[in-house]
Amino acid sequence: MRVISIASDGETRRGSAFILLTFKHQLPPTSSIYPILSPIRFLNLHVGDDDLTCDKDWKHIFKRFRNLLLRQRGVVINGVRITPDIIREHFKSAGLSIDHIRSLFNPDDQQDVKLAFDMLKDIWSLPRQSNNENPSVSAAREALWILGKLLYHLIFPYLCVDLSLSEQLEHLSASAHLALALYTLAGKDFIPTNLYIDMMIMIKNIILSIAKAKVDNPDGEFWIILLGTDRLEELFGILRTMVGTDANSDILQLVSRLSGTTEVSNILAKYPKWDDSPRRLKLPAMSRESNEPIPDSADHIKPGSWRGNVYVKDVSLQTSWNRGRYQVEQSCEFIKSVLAKLDQKEGIDILSPSGTMLFDIPLADDDIDESLECPSPPINSDGSANPDVAETRIEVEDALGELEIVDAANASQKRNIETNIFVNGKFKSKARALAEFSKYRKRAGSTDRLRRVQDIERHIQNKNTGAYMSSESLPPPGDDSDVLLISDCVASLLSCDKKIWLCIGEVNGLKLDGQSVPYINLDILSEDTVSVSYQALGLRPTTLDDDPDGVYDWRTYRMEERSFTVPGRLIQPINPKISQTHITIPWYLFQGTFLVALAASNFQELAVSSFKNIPKIAPSKEYPYRLVSGEIFEVLKIFRC
């Protein structure tokens, strides 16, 4: 059988020479797999010599999605920016515990597979409708539901052992079409270009590999879980452990030992109970009931545990691909028009959303793939460790000495040790109670033995940078105090065409002393330590359908995504009227006189020193706000800069 693919991991641009080798030319019509693949719309058919393709490890892709959702800039889904603060609030409203949410957003171990799957599954398990009637909350929940659809279709084929190969391809096709539409709408603001490329390379390689298998071995079976670098990592793990203390080897030793590692790998495949695989390679199996919780301990998914039909002769690639597109178009109707426009253009595929291969387009300065960044311990300028880290070390020897003294003093005293404890009206063993209490408080221990026995975590971060301050650690607001919350509607100022204008937006992030917080008391909003992130909303004149009473003459709508981070003093919380004339996502209603007064109020309360903090935006058809005739609503102009 020919070489199907070459596994590759890490950032695509770093291995650009290797990537170009596997994208050398279009699949020639003389290839045996060309008749199978050519009818598939939007599939990229660039291959290397001998139809060589590149692959990306699927577990790394999923971990990078979780890491991406930890970054403060968030992701843009159908015009809505989703930040970590917004995800936390929706998790909280869905009934998830504070400890569970804190564990999901713990940045200390970005390589934990189970932690990544827990977070992504919680996103796709969120209900589509929210009990909160706030338009910002409803729009964010809809965006999270769309993101959950993408994650579900991308991850579920690898976890559900009941799926057939055709069903797996349908899910992957649905995720590819949804990601293509979302990237077309928002570009790098949806997800970084490198992560988008790696995800599409992974899906493309599965399609091409199955086509090659259908030609070379029509009666054979194919497991997509075997793709990636798992088997390579297992092989090197066996190699490093089977030789005792001589873990390192040169090329000659490596060649002579690989045959032995292959035999060991075959034995472990025959007797899976003997195989105690590394924690990072373990993944839980799931049934078709995707709402079931992912178990804490599960065996590594291997072909022996797969129950679905994976014979390649029973698969029609074109049918599965089209069914996947149809399914996602039925659930996410907004992508129909996007994909229909792409159908009318030439040269469009999953790796060329604009007609040009993404490898050939230079990355923008702000197109940074933060999903690859890993936390590192703070280091002083002289190269020494942070003194705060040293202070956390436990004096093990002194503690052991004190323990011996206590034991000697109590040696003569006999006492009964209770093994059970009374918790929430029930008797439980102490071990079980401690396990339940610490379930979501686990942290990755240090790989250094001496540090591990001192209970020092693996990644030591500066807790004053980028941390999240939960509502439990904040002083509670008074009964008569007002607070600014995530998704609240606010007014601010923007600089456009050398003039200052009023801007209406919705909050998507709050920070106090550099730490993300769930709310801000309005009486401290003007302090220098407070910053607010918000997404700008569009304004357009209302019609009688929008407001049958004719009381309000302006309504919000979701314009092209633009988010800004400003000091709290530039923010004015408002509580506008919410529309009631429809069953979809509502909008805010305003009176023109109120907007004029709001603009004047914001300007009067603004200090001269704050002018430099006003964000700048280029004029467009949507901003500054315009009348029905298309003319700019000039009364919202403050003054010329």
Order of alpha helices (4+ residues) and beta strands (2+ residues): beta-alpha-beta-alpha-beta-beta-alpha-beta-beta-alpha-alpha-alpha-alpha-alpha-alpha-alpha-alpha-alpha-alpha-alpha-alpha-beta-beta-alpha-alpha-beta-beta-beta-beta-beta-beta-beta-beta-beta-beta-beta-beta-alpha-beta
